C-alpha cells in the first residue's frame, strides 16, 4: 500500500531542500553533515519521512543555519509552544452554539436593525485593533441576536440583517484564523459567504473568498488557497474591467494571498508575479483604502512584499521593502504584522537586538496580537532555547508578551 504524504510534510520537505540548495550543499554532502544517509534525506525532502523528534529538527535547523521556527512552523513539536488564548475558546464556543436552531424554534421578537449594523461595524473595529477579548465578548451576544433577526426581519431590513451577519462572521473568521483556530474559522467564513449570498451582495461574497483563503493559509492547504483565490479573482474580472474600484481592491487582496501561498511553497517566481498583479491593482487605486475590510492599497502591497521575502529567506529584500512602508494610516493589526515580519527578517540575519526592538514595537501597537501570534511564540521559543537564552532584554520581552521558556 502506498503511504499517504501529508501536505505539511511536503511543505516541510520543500523548505529543507530550499535551504539546503541555498547553502550550496548536495544531498550527499548535507546528509553526511547530519550523519544520515542520502536516502533518509531524500525521503525527508519528498515528504515521505516524518520527523517527530525535536533534537532532529534542531540539528537540521542548525546545519541549515535557519531558525527552527522558520524551518518547521507547522510541525507539532514546534507549534506546541503556542498557547491557546482565551478569546479563541470564547469565539469557538460562540460558533458552536445552536443559535440558529434556537431562533427557528422560538417566537420571533422585534429587532433593531440599525443597532445590529452598528455592532457589526464595532466587531471590525475590534478585529482591526487586535482587541480579541472584546471581540469575543461582543460576538457572544451579537451572533444569537443576528440569528434571531434573520428569522424575524422582512423586506429591506432582512437584507441589511444578512449584510451585518456576513460582516460579523467575516470578522470572526479573520480573528480565529490569526489565533490558529482553523476549523472554527472555516465555519465562520462559510457562514459569512452564505449570508452574503442571501443578501445578494457579490462583493461581500468575494470578501468571503478572501477570508477563506486566509483560513487555508493557516491550515497550510496552499492548493485550496490557490483554488479559492484564483477562482474569485477571475470572477471579479468583469467588474474590474468596468472600473469598479471595490472589485479592484478585492482582486488585489486575493493576489496578495496567492503571493503568500506561493512563497510558502518556495515558488519565488510565482510569488513575485502575484505580488506584481496586486501592485498593479494598488496603482489603479492610487491610495490606501479599506474596501470590505481588506485594507488593500499600495502600503499593504509593500507589507506583503516583506512577508513574501521573509518566507523565501531573503531578509535583505524584506528589510528594504519594510523601510519604504509607512503603515501609520493602517490598522494596528496590519502595522503589528509588518513589525513581526521585520523581526523574522532580523532573526534570519541573527540580529537579536533588532528582533527585540521590532517585537517590542509590535507589542506597543497591538499587544494581544503579539502575545497570541503563533509565529511570535515560535520565534521566541526558538530564541529562548538558543545561545541568547540568558540575554536580559530577551527575557524582559518574553515576560512582557507572556512567554515562558
LUMGU-178655 format. One record per residue (C-alpha): residue number from 1; residue in three letters; x, y, z. Coordinates in Angstrom, 1 decimal. Each point is the difference from the previous one (the first is absolute). Layout:
<atoms>
<k=NUM; r=ALA; u=X; v=Y; w=Z>
...
</atoms>
This chain:
<atoms>
<k=1; r=UNK; u=0.0; v=0.0; w=0.0>
<k=2; r=UNK; u=1.3; v=3.4; w=-0.9>
<k=3; r=UNK; u=0.5; v=2.4; w=3.0>
<k=4; r=UNK; u=-2.0; v=3.2; w=-0.1>
<k=5; r=UNK; u=2.3; v=3.0; w=0.1>
<k=6; r=UNK; u=-1.5; v=2.9; w=2.0>
<k=7; r=UNK; u=0.1; v=3.6; w=-1.4>
<k=8; r=UNK; u=1.8; v=1.0; w=3.2>
<k=9; r=UNK; u=2.8; v=-2.5; w=-0.5>
<k=10; r=UNK; u=0.3; v=1.0; w=-3.7>
<k=11; r=UNK; u=0.3; v=3.7; w=1.0>
<k=12; r=UNK; u=2.6; v=-0.8; w=2.6>
<k=13; r=UNK; u=2.0; v=-2.1; w=-2.4>
<k=14; r=UNK; u=-0.1; v=2.8; w=-2.6>
<k=15; r=UNK; u=1.4; v=2.4; w=2.6>
<k=16; r=UNK; u=2.8; v=-2.3; w=0.9>
<k=17; r=UNK; u=0.9; v=-0.4; w=-3.7>
<k=18; r=UNK; u=-0.2; v=3.7; w=-0.5>
<k=19; r=UNK; u=2.3; v=1.0; w=2.8>
<k=20; r=UNK; u=2.4; v=-2.9; w=-0.8>
<k=21; r=UNK; u=0.3; v=1.2; w=-3.6>
<k=22; r=UNK; u=0.4; v=3.6; w=1.2>
<k=23; r=UNK; u=2.9; v=-1.1; w=2.1>
<k=24; r=UNK; u=1.6; v=-1.7; w=-3.0>
<k=25; r=UNK; u=-0.2; v=-3.6; w=1.3>
<k=26; r=UNK; u=-0.8; v=-3.1; w=-2.1>
<k=27; r=UNK; u=-2.2; v=-2.6; w=1.6>
<k=28; r=UNK; u=3.1; v=-2.2; w=0.6>
<k=29; r=UNK; u=2.0; v=2.8; w=1.7>
<k=30; r=UNK; u=-2.9; v=1.1; w=2.2>
<k=31; r=UNK; u=-0.9; v=-3.5; w=1.0>
<k=32; r=UNK; u=3.6; v=-0.5; w=1.1>
<k=33; r=UNK; u=-0.2; v=3.1; w=2.2>
<k=34; r=UNK; u=-3.0; v=-1.4; w=1.7>
<k=35; r=UNK; u=1.5; v=-3.5; w=0.4>
<k=36; r=UNK; u=-2.8; v=-1.4; w=-2.0>
<k=37; r=UNK; u=-0.4; v=-1.8; w=-3.3>
<k=38; r=UNK; u=-0.7; v=1.7; w=-3.3>
<k=39; r=UNK; u=-3.2; v=-2.1; w=-0.2>
<k=40; r=UNK; u=-1.1; v=1.3; w=3.4>
<k=41; r=UNK; u=0.4; v=3.6; w=-1.2>
<k=42; r=UNK; u=-1.7; v=-0.7; w=-3.3>
<k=43; r=UNK; u=-3.0; v=-1.4; w=1.9>
<k=44; r=UNK; u=-0.2; v=3.0; w=2.2>
<k=45; r=UNK; u=0.2; v=2.4; w=-2.9>
<k=46; r=UNK; u=-2.7; v=-1.9; w=-1.9>
<k=47; r=UNK; u=-2.3; v=0.0; w=3.1>
<k=48; r=UNK; u=0.1; v=-3.8; w=0.3>
<k=49; r=UNK; u=1.7; v=0.0; w=3.3>
<k=50; r=UNK; u=-1.4; v=1.7; w=3.0>
<k=51; r=UNK; u=2.3; v=1.6; w=2.7>
<k=52; r=UNK; u=-1.6; v=0.0; w=3.4>
<k=53; r=UNK; u=3.1; v=0.5; w=2.2>
<k=54; r=UNK; u=0.9; v=3.5; w=1.1>
<k=55; r=UNK; u=3.7; v=-0.9; w=0.1>
<k=56; r=UNK; u=0.0; v=-1.0; w=-3.7>
<k=57; r=UNK; u=-1.9; v=3.2; w=-1.0>
<k=58; r=UNK; u=2.5; v=2.1; w=1.9>
<k=59; r=UNK; u=2.9; v=-1.7; w=-1.6>
<k=60; r=UNK; u=-1.5; v=0.6; w=-3.5>
<k=61; r=UNK; u=-0.6; v=3.7; w=0.8>
<k=62; r=UNK; u=3.5; v=0.4; w=1.4>
<k=63; r=UNK; u=1.7; v=-1.6; w=-3.0>
<k=64; r=UNK; u=-2.1; v=2.1; w=-2.4>
<k=65; r=UNK; u=0.7; v=3.2; w=2.1>
<k=66; r=UNK; u=-3.7; v=0.8; w=0.2>
<k=67; r=UNK; u=-2.2; v=0.6; w=3.0>
<k=68; r=UNK; u=-2.1; v=-3.0; w=1.0>
<k=69; r=UNK; u=-3.2; v=2.0; w=-0.1>
<k=70; r=UNK; u=0.7; v=0.9; w=-3.6>
<k=71; r=UNK; u=0.9; v=-3.5; w=-1.0>
<k=72; r=UNK; u=-2.9; v=-1.8; w=1.7>
<k=73; r=UNK; u=-2.7; v=2.4; w=1.0>
<k=74; r=UNK; u=-2.8; v=-2.5; w=-0.5>
<k=75; r=UNK; u=1.7; v=-3.0; w=1.6>
<k=76; r=UNK; u=-1.9; v=-1.2; w=3.2>
<k=77; r=UNK; u=3.1; v=0.0; w=2.2>
<k=78; r=UNK; u=0.7; v=3.6; w=-1.0>
<k=79; r=UNK; u=-3.5; v=1.3; w=0.0>
<k=80; r=UNK; u=-0.5; v=-1.5; w=3.5>
<k=81; r=UNK; u=1.7; v=3.1; w=1.3>
<k=82; r=UNK; u=-3.2; v=1.9; w=-0.9>
<k=83; r=UNK; u=-2.5; v=0.5; w=2.8>
<k=84; r=UNK; u=-3.7; v=0.1; w=-0.7>
<k=85; r=UNK; u=-1.3; v=3.5; w=0.8>
<k=86; r=UNK; u=-3.3; v=0.4; w=1.8>
<k=87; r=UNK; u=-1.5; v=2.0; w=-2.9>
<k=88; r=UNK; u=0.4; v=-3.0; w=-2.3>
<k=89; r=UNK; u=-2.0; v=-2.2; w=2.3>
<k=90; r=UNK; u=-2.7; v=2.6; w=0.5>
<k=91; r=UNK; u=-0.4; v=0.6; w=-3.7>
<k=92; r=UNK; u=0.0; v=-3.7; w=-0.8>
<k=93; r=UNK; u=-2.7; v=-0.6; w=2.6>
<k=94; r=UNK; u=-2.1; v=2.9; w=-1.5>
<k=95; r=UNK; u=0.1; v=-1.7; w=-3.4>
<k=96; r=UNK; u=-0.7; v=-3.5; w=1.5>
<k=97; r=UNK; u=-3.2; v=1.2; w=1.7>
<k=98; r=UNK; u=-3.3; v=-1.0; w=-1.6>
<k=99; r=UNK; u=-1.2; v=3.6; w=-0.4>
<k=100; r=UNK; u=-1.6; v=-0.6; w=-3.4>
<k=101; r=UNK; u=-2.0; v=-3.0; w=1.3>
<k=102; r=UNK; u=-1.1; v=2.0; w=3.1>
<k=103; r=UNK; u=-1.1; v=2.9; w=-2.2>
<k=104; r=UNK; u=-2.0; v=-2.3; w=-2.2>
<k=105; r=UNK; u=-1.8; v=-1.6; w=2.9>
<k=106; r=UNK; u=-0.9; v=3.2; w=2.0>
<k=107; r=UNK; u=-2.4; v=2.8; w=-0.6>
<k=108; r=UNK; u=1.3; v=2.8; w=-2.1>
<k=109; r=UNK; u=0.8; v=3.2; w=1.8>
<k=110; r=UNK; u=0.4; v=3.6; w=-1.3>
<k=111; r=UNK; u=3.6; v=0.8; w=-1.1>
<k=112; r=UNK; u=1.9; v=3.3; w=-0.2>
<k=113; r=UNK; u=1.7; v=-0.3; w=-3.3>
<k=114; r=UNK; u=1.9; v=3.2; w=0.4>
<k=115; r=UNK; u=1.4; v=-1.2; w=3.2>
<k=116; r=UNK; u=1.0; v=-3.3; w=-1.5>
<k=117; r=UNK; u=1.8; v=1.8; w=-2.8>
<k=118; r=UNK; u=1.8; v=2.3; w=2.5>
<k=119; r=UNK; u=1.2; v=-3.0; w=2.0>
<k=120; r=UNK; u=1.2; v=-1.8; w=-3.1>
<k=121; r=UNK; u=2.1; v=3.0; w=-0.8>
<k=122; r=UNK; u=1.3; v=0.0; w=3.5>
<k=123; r=UNK; u=1.0; v=-3.6; w=-0.4>
<k=124; r=UNK; u=2.3; v=1.0; w=-2.8>
<k=125; r=UNK; u=1.4; v=2.9; w=2.1>
<k=126; r=UNK; u=1.0; v=-2.6; w=2.6>
<k=127; r=UNK; u=1.5; v=-2.3; w=-2.7>
<k=128; r=UNK; u=2.1; v=2.7; w=-1.6>
<k=129; r=UNK; u=1.2; v=1.1; w=3.4>
<k=130; r=UNK; u=0.9; v=-3.6; w=1.0>
<k=131; r=UNK; u=-2.3; v=0.3; w=3.0>
<k=132; r=UNK; u=-0.9; v=-3.6; w=0.0>
<k=133; r=UNK; u=-1.6; v=-0.3; w=3.5>
<k=134; r=UNK; u=-2.3; v=2.9; w=-0.7>
<k=135; r=UNK; u=-1.0; v=-1.5; w=-3.4>
<k=136; r=UNK; u=-0.7; v=-3.4; w=1.6>
<k=137; r=UNK; u=-2.2; v=1.6; w=2.7>
<k=138; r=UNK; u=-1.9; v=2.0; w=-2.6>
<k=139; r=UNK; u=-0.6; v=-3.0; w=-2.3>
<k=140; r=UNK; u=-1.2; v=-2.2; w=2.8>
<k=141; r=UNK; u=-3.2; v=2.1; w=0.2>
<k=142; r=UNK; u=0.0; v=1.4; w=-3.6>
<k=143; r=UNK; u=-0.1; v=-3.3; w=-1.8>
<k=144; r=UNK; u=-3.2; v=-1.2; w=1.7>
<k=145; r=UNK; u=-1.6; v=3.4; w=-0.7>
<k=146; r=UNK; u=0.9; v=-0.3; w=-3.7>
<k=147; r=UNK; u=-1.4; v=-3.5; w=-0.3>
<k=148; r=UNK; u=-3.3; v=1.1; w=1.6>
<k=149; r=UNK; u=-0.1; v=3.1; w=-2.3>
<k=150; r=UNK; u=0.6; v=-2.2; w=-3.1>
<k=151; r=UNK; u=-3.3; v=-1.7; w=0.8>
<k=152; r=UNK; u=-2.1; v=3.0; w=1.1>
<k=153; r=UNK; u=1.0; v=2.8; w=-2.3>
<k=154; r=UNK; u=-1.6; v=0.6; w=-3.4>
<k=155; r=UNK; u=0.3; v=2.1; w=-3.1>
<k=156; r=UNK; u=3.0; v=2.3; w=-0.3>
<k=157; r=UNK; u=0.8; v=-0.6; w=3.7>
<k=158; r=UNK; u=0.6; v=-3.7; w=-0.7>
<k=159; r=UNK; u=2.7; v=0.8; w=-2.5>
<k=160; r=UNK; u=1.6; v=2.4; w=2.5>
<k=161; r=UNK; u=0.0; v=-2.8; w=2.6>
<k=162; r=UNK; u=1.7; v=-2.4; w=-2.3>
<k=163; r=UNK; u=2.6; v=2.6; w=-0.9>
<k=164; r=UNK; u=0.7; v=0.6; w=3.7>
<k=165; r=UNK; u=0.1; v=-3.8; w=0.6>
<k=166; r=UNK; u=2.5; v=-0.4; w=-2.8>
<k=167; r=UNK; u=2.2; v=2.7; w=1.4>
<k=168; r=UNK; u=-0.1; v=-1.5; w=3.5>
<k=169; r=UNK; u=0.9; v=-3.5; w=-1.2>
<k=170; r=UNK; u=2.8; v=1.5; w=-2.2>
<k=171; r=UNK; u=1.4; v=1.7; w=3.1>
<k=172; r=UNK; u=-0.2; v=-3.3; w=2.0>
<k=173; r=UNK; u=1.7; v=-1.9; w=-2.9>
<k=174; r=UNK; u=2.8; v=2.6; w=-0.2>
<k=175; r=UNK; u=0.8; v=-0.1; w=3.7>
<k=176; r=UNK; u=-0.4; v=-3.7; w=0.4>
<k=177; r=UNK; u=2.4; v=-0.6; w=-2.9>
<k=178; r=UNK; u=2.6; v=2.3; w=1.7>
<k=179; r=UNK; u=-0.4; v=-2.0; w=3.3>
<k=180; r=UNK; u=0.6; v=-3.3; w=-1.8>
<k=181; r=UNK; u=-3.5; v=-1.3; w=0.3>
<k=182; r=UNK; u=-0.3; v=-1.2; w=-3.6>
<k=183; r=UNK; u=-3.2; v=-2.1; w=0.4>
<k=184; r=UNK; u=-2.2; v=2.6; w=1.7>
<k=185; r=UNK; u=1.5; v=2.6; w=-2.4>
<k=186; r=UNK; u=-1.1; v=-2.1; w=-3.0>
<k=187; r=UNK; u=-3.5; v=-0.3; w=1.5>
<k=188; r=UNK; u=-0.2; v=3.8; w=0.5>
<k=189; r=UNK; u=1.2; v=0.7; w=-3.5>
<k=190; r=UNK; u=-2.6; v=-2.4; w=-1.5>
<k=191; r=UNK; u=-2.8; v=1.6; w=2.0>
<k=192; r=UNK; u=1.2; v=3.5; w=-1.2>
<k=193; r=UNK; u=-0.1; v=-1.1; w=-3.6>
<k=194; r=UNK; u=-3.5; v=-1.5; w=0.4>
<k=195; r=UNK; u=-1.2; v=3.2; w=1.6>
<k=196; r=UNK; u=1.5; v=2.1; w=-2.8>
<k=197; r=UNK; u=-1.8; v=-2.1; w=-2.5>
<k=198; r=UNK; u=-3.3; v=0.4; w=1.8>
<k=199; r=UNK; u=0.6; v=3.8; w=0.0>
<k=200; r=UNK; u=0.7; v=-0.2; w=-3.8>
<k=201; r=UNK; u=3.3; v=1.7; w=0.6>
<k=202; r=UNK; u=2.6; v=-1.4; w=-2.4>
<k=203; r=UNK; u=2.9; v=2.1; w=1.3>
<k=204; r=UNK; u=-0.7; v=-1.1; w=3.5>
<k=205; r=UNK; u=0.2; v=-3.6; w=-1.3>
<k=206; r=UNK; u=3.3; v=0.9; w=-1.6>
<k=207; r=UNK; u=1.2; v=1.2; w=3.5>
<k=208; r=UNK; u=-1.1; v=-3.5; w=1.2>
<k=209; r=UNK; u=2.4; v=-1.6; w=-2.5>
<k=210; r=UNK; u=2.8; v=2.3; w=1.3>
<k=211; r=UNK; u=-0.7; v=-1.0; w=3.6>
<k=212; r=UNK; u=-0.2; v=-3.7; w=-1.0>
<k=213; r=UNK; u=3.4; v=0.3; w=-1.8>
<k=214; r=UNK; u=1.5; v=1.3; w=3.3>
<k=215; r=UNK; u=-1.6; v=-2.9; w=1.9>
<k=216; r=UNK; u=1.6; v=-2.4; w=-2.5>
<k=217; r=UNK; u=3.4; v=1.7; w=0.5>
<k=218; r=UNK; u=-0.2; v=-0.8; w=3.7>
<k=219; r=UNK; u=-0.8; v=-3.6; w=-0.8>
<k=220; r=UNK; u=2.9; v=0.0; w=-2.4>
<k=221; r=UNK; u=-2.4; v=-1.2; w=-2.8>
<k=222; r=UNK; u=1.7; v=2.0; w=-2.6>
<k=223; r=UNK; u=-1.8; v=-1.8; w=-2.8>
<k=224; r=UNK; u=-3.3; v=1.2; w=1.5>
<k=225; r=UNK; u=1.4; v=3.5; w=0.4>
<k=226; r=UNK; u=0.8; v=0.1; w=-3.7>
<k=227; r=UNK; u=-3.3; v=-1.6; w=-1.1>
<k=228; r=UNK; u=-2.1; v=2.4; w=2.1>
<k=229; r=UNK; u=2.0; v=3.2; w=-0.8>
<k=230; r=UNK; u=0.4; v=-0.7; w=-3.7>
<k=231; r=UNK; u=-3.7; v=-0.8; w=-0.7>
<k=232; r=UNK; u=-1.1; v=3.1; w=2.0>
<k=233; r=UNK; u=2.5; v=2.2; w=-1.8>
<k=234; r=UNK; u=-1.3; v=-1.3; w=-3.4>
<k=235; r=UNK; u=-3.6; v=0.6; w=1.0>
<k=236; r=UNK; u=0.8; v=3.6; w=0.8>
<k=237; r=UNK; u=1.6; v=0.8; w=-3.3>
<k=238; r=UNK; u=-3.2; v=1.3; w=-1.6>
<k=239; r=UNK; u=-0.5; v=2.6; w=2.8>
<k=240; r=UNK; u=3.7; v=0.9; w=-0.1>
<k=241; r=UNK; u=-0.2; v=0.6; w=-3.8>
<k=242; r=UNK; u=-2.7; v=2.6; w=0.5>
<k=243; r=UNK; u=2.0; v=1.8; w=2.6>
<k=244; r=UNK; u=-1.9; v=-1.0; w=3.2>
<k=245; r=UNK; u=2.7; v=0.9; w=2.6>
<k=246; r=UNK; u=-1.4; v=-2.2; w=2.8>
<k=247; r=UNK; u=0.4; v=-3.0; w=-2.4>
<k=248; r=UNK; u=3.6; v=1.2; w=-0.9>
<k=249; r=UNK; u=0.8; v=0.0; w=3.7>
<k=250; r=UNK; u=-1.4; v=-3.4; w=0.7>
<k=251; r=UNK; u=1.7; v=-1.5; w=-3.0>
<k=252; r=UNK; u=3.3; v=1.5; w=1.2>
<k=253; r=UNK; u=-0.5; v=-1.4; w=3.5>
<k=254; r=UNK; u=-0.6; v=-3.4; w=-1.5>
<k=255; r=UNK; u=3.3; v=0.2; w=-2.0>
<k=256; r=UNK; u=1.8; v=0.8; w=3.3>
<k=257; r=UNK; u=-1.2; v=-3.3; w=1.4>
<k=258; r=UNK; u=1.2; v=-1.7; w=-3.2>
<k=259; r=UNK; u=3.4; v=1.6; w=0.5>
<k=260; r=UNK; u=0.3; v=-1.2; w=3.6>
<k=261; r=UNK; u=-1.1; v=-3.5; w=-0.9>
<k=262; r=UNK; u=2.5; v=-0.3; w=-2.8>
<k=263; r=UNK; u=2.8; v=1.3; w=2.3>
<k=264; r=UNK; u=-0.9; v=-2.6; w=2.6>
<k=265; r=UNK; u=0.4; v=-2.6; w=-2.7>
<k=266; r=UNK; u=3.4; v=1.5; w=-0.8>
<k=267; r=UNK; u=-1.1; v=1.1; w=-3.5>
<k=268; r=UNK; u=1.6; v=3.4; w=-0.1>
<k=269; r=UNK; u=-0.8; v=0.7; w=-3.7>
<k=270; r=UNK; u=-3.7; v=-0.6; w=0.5>
<k=271; r=UNK; u=-0.1; v=1.8; w=3.3>
<k=272; r=UNK; u=1.5; v=3.2; w=-1.5>
<k=273; r=UNK; u=-2.2; v=-0.3; w=-3.1>
<k=274; r=UNK; u=-3.1; v=0.0; w=2.2>
<k=275; r=UNK; u=1.5; v=2.9; w=2.1>
<k=276; r=UNK; u=0.4; v=2.0; w=-3.3>
<k=277; r=UNK; u=-3.7; v=-0.6; w=-0.9>
<k=278; r=UNK; u=-0.9; v=1.3; w=3.4>
<k=279; r=UNK; u=2.3; v=3.0; w=-0.5>
<k=280; r=UNK; u=-1.7; v=0.9; w=-3.3>
<k=281; r=UNK; u=-3.4; v=-0.1; w=1.8>
<k=282; r=UNK; u=1.5; v=2.3; w=2.7>
<k=283; r=UNK; u=1.2; v=2.4; w=-2.6>
<k=284; r=UNK; u=-3.5; v=0.2; w=-1.5>
<k=285; r=UNK; u=-1.4; v=0.9; w=3.4>
<k=286; r=UNK; u=2.9; v=2.5; w=0.7>
<k=287; r=UNK; u=-0.7; v=0.2; w=3.7>
<k=288; r=UNK; u=-0.4; v=-2.4; w=3.0>
<k=289; r=UNK; u=-3.6; v=-1.0; w=0.4>
<k=290; r=UNK; u=-2.0; v=-2.4; w=2.2>
<k=291; r=UNK; u=-2.5; v=-1.4; w=-2.4>
<k=292; r=UNK; u=-1.7; v=-3.0; w=1.7>
<k=293; r=UNK; u=2.5; v=0.2; w=2.9>
<k=294; r=UNK; u=2.9; v=-1.1; w=-2.2>
<k=295; r=UNK; u=2.1; v=3.1; w=0.6>
<k=296; r=UNK; u=1.2; v=-0.4; w=-3.5>
<k=297; r=UNK; u=2.2; v=2.7; w=-1.6>
<k=298; r=UNK; u=3.6; v=0.8; w=-0.8>
<k=299; r=UNK; u=1.1; v=-0.3; w=3.6>
<k=300; r=UNK; u=-1.6; v=-3.5; w=0.5>
<k=301; r=UNK; u=1.8; v=-1.2; w=-3.2>
<k=302; r=UNK; u=3.3; v=1.2; w=1.5>
<k=303; r=UNK; u=-0.9; v=-1.8; w=3.3>
<k=304; r=UNK; u=-0.6; v=-3.2; w=-2.0>
<k=305; r=UNK; u=3.3; v=0.4; w=-1.9>
<k=306; r=UNK; u=1.7; v=-0.1; w=3.5>
<k=307; r=UNK; u=-2.0; v=-3.2; w=0.9>
<k=308; r=UNK; u=0.8; v=-1.7; w=-3.3>
<k=309; r=UNK; u=3.7; v=0.8; w=0.2>
<k=310; r=UNK; u=0.2; v=-1.3; w=3.5>
<k=311; r=UNK; u=-1.8; v=-3.2; w=-1.0>
<k=312; r=UNK; u=2.6; v=-0.4; w=-2.8>
<k=313; r=UNK; u=2.9; v=0.6; w=2.3>
<k=314; r=UNK; u=1.0; v=3.3; w=-1.6>
<k=315; r=UNK; u=0.4; v=2.1; w=3.2>
<k=316; r=UNK; u=1.8; v=2.8; w=-1.9>
<k=317; r=UNK; u=-2.9; v=0.6; w=-2.4>
<k=318; r=UNK; u=-2.5; v=-0.3; w=2.9>
<k=319; r=UNK; u=1.8; v=2.8; w=1.9>
<k=320; r=UNK; u=0.4; v=2.2; w=-3.0>
<k=321; r=UNK; u=-3.8; v=-0.3; w=-0.7>
<k=322; r=UNK; u=-0.8; v=0.7; w=3.6>
<k=323; r=UNK; u=2.1; v=3.2; w=0.0>
<k=324; r=UNK; u=-2.3; v=1.3; w=-2.8>
<k=325; r=UNK; u=-3.3; v=-0.7; w=1.8>
<k=326; r=UNK; u=-1.8; v=2.6; w=2.1>
<k=327; r=UNK; u=-2.7; v=-2.0; w=1.8>
<k=328; r=UNK; u=-1.1; v=2.9; w=2.2>
<k=329; r=UNK; u=-3.3; v=0.2; w=-1.9>
<k=330; r=UNK; u=-0.7; v=-3.7; w=0.3>
<k=331; r=UNK; u=-1.6; v=-1.9; w=2.8>
<k=332; r=UNK; u=2.0; v=-1.1; w=3.1>
<k=333; r=UNK; u=-0.4; v=-3.6; w=-1.2>
<k=334; r=UNK; u=1.6; v=0.7; w=-3.4>
<k=335; r=UNK; u=2.7; v=2.2; w=1.6>
<k=336; r=UNK; u=0.9; v=-2.6; w=2.6>
<k=337; r=UNK; u=0.1; v=-2.8; w=-2.6>
<k=338; r=UNK; u=2.5; v=2.0; w=-2.0>
<k=339; r=UNK; u=2.2; v=0.3; w=3.1>
<k=340; r=UNK; u=-0.3; v=-3.7; w=0.6>
<k=341; r=UNK; u=1.3; v=-0.7; w=-3.5>
<k=342; r=UNK; u=2.8; v=2.5; w=0.5>
<k=343; r=UNK; u=0.9; v=-1.9; w=3.2>
<k=344; r=UNK; u=0.0; v=-3.2; w=-2.0>
<k=345; r=UNK; u=2.4; v=1.5; w=-2.5>
<k=346; r=UNK; u=2.4; v=1.1; w=2.7>
<k=347; r=UNK; u=-0.2; v=-3.6; w=1.4>
<k=348; r=UNK; u=1.3; v=-1.2; w=-3.3>
<k=349; r=UNK; u=2.9; v=2.4; w=0.3>
<k=350; r=UNK; u=0.7; v=-1.0; w=3.6>
<k=351; r=UNK; u=-0.6; v=3.6; w=1.1>
<k=352; r=UNK; u=-1.4; v=-0.5; w=3.5>
<k=353; r=UNK; u=-0.2; v=3.6; w=1.0>
<k=354; r=UNK; u=-2.0; v=0.9; w=-3.0>
<k=355; r=UNK; u=-2.3; v=-3.0; w=0.5>
<k=356; r=UNK; u=-0.8; v=1.2; w=3.5>
<k=357; r=UNK; u=-0.5; v=3.6; w=-1.1>
<k=358; r=UNK; u=-2.4; v=-1.0; w=-2.7>
<k=359; r=UNK; u=-2.1; v=-2.2; w=2.3>
<k=360; r=UNK; u=-0.1; v=2.6; w=2.7>
<k=361; r=UNK; u=-1.3; v=2.5; w=-2.5>
<k=362; r=UNK; u=-2.6; v=-2.6; w=-1.2>
<k=363; r=UNK; u=-1.1; v=-0.5; w=3.6>
<k=364; r=UNK; u=-0.4; v=3.7; w=0.4>
<k=365; r=UNK; u=-2.3; v=0.1; w=-3.0>
<k=366; r=UNK; u=-2.0; v=-3.2; w=0.5>
<k=367; r=UNK; u=0.8; v=-1.8; w=3.2>
<k=368; r=UNK; u=-2.6; v=-2.8; w=-0.3>
<k=369; r=UNK; u=1.1; v=-0.8; w=-3.5>
<k=370; r=UNK; u=3.7; v=-0.4; w=1.0>
<k=371; r=UNK; u=-0.9; v=-2.0; w=3.1>
<k=372; r=UNK; u=-2.1; v=-2.5; w=-2.0>
<k=373; r=UNK; u=1.7; v=-0.1; w=-3.4>
<k=374; r=UNK; u=1.4; v=-3.5; w=-0.8>
<k=375; r=UNK; u=2.9; v=1.4; w=-1.9>
<k=376; r=UNK; u=1.0; v=2.2; w=3.0>
<k=377; r=UNK; u=-0.3; v=-2.8; w=2.5>
<k=378; r=UNK; u=2.0; v=-2.4; w=-2.2>
<k=379; r=UNK; u=2.7; v=2.6; w=-0.7>
<k=380; r=UNK; u=0.3; v=0.8; w=3.7>
<k=381; r=UNK; u=0.1; v=-3.6; w=1.0>
<k=382; r=UNK; u=2.8; v=-0.5; w=-2.5>
<k=383; r=UNK; u=2.0; v=2.9; w=1.4>
<k=384; r=UNK; u=-0.5; v=-1.1; w=3.6>
<k=385; r=UNK; u=1.4; v=-3.4; w=-0.8>
<k=386; r=UNK; u=3.0; v=1.5; w=-1.8>
<k=387; r=UNK; u=3.3; v=1.7; w=0.9>
<k=388; r=UNK; u=-1.7; v=3.2; w=1.0>
<k=389; r=UNK; u=-2.4; v=-1.6; w=2.6>
<k=390; r=UNK; u=1.5; v=2.0; w=2.8>
<k=391; r=UNK; u=-0.1; v=3.4; w=-1.8>
<k=392; r=UNK; u=-1.8; v=2.3; w=2.5>
<k=393; r=UNK; u=-1.8; v=2.0; w=-2.8>
<k=394; r=UNK; u=-1.3; v=-3.3; w=-1.5>
<k=395; r=UNK; u=-1.1; v=-1.1; w=3.5>
<k=396; r=UNK; u=-1.8; v=3.3; w=0.5>
<k=397; r=UNK; u=-1.8; v=-0.3; w=-3.3>
<k=398; r=UNK; u=-1.0; v=-3.6; w=0.7>
<k=399; r=UNK; u=-1.5; v=1.1; w=3.3>
<k=400; r=UNK; u=-1.8; v=2.9; w=-1.6>
<k=401; r=UNK; u=-1.7; v=-2.2; w=-2.6>
<k=402; r=UNK; u=-0.7; v=-2.7; w=2.5>
<k=403; r=UNK; u=2.4; v=-2.7; w=-1.4>
<k=404; r=UNK; u=1.8; v=-2.4; w=2.4>
<k=405; r=UNK; u=3.0; v=-1.9; w=-1.1>
</atoms>
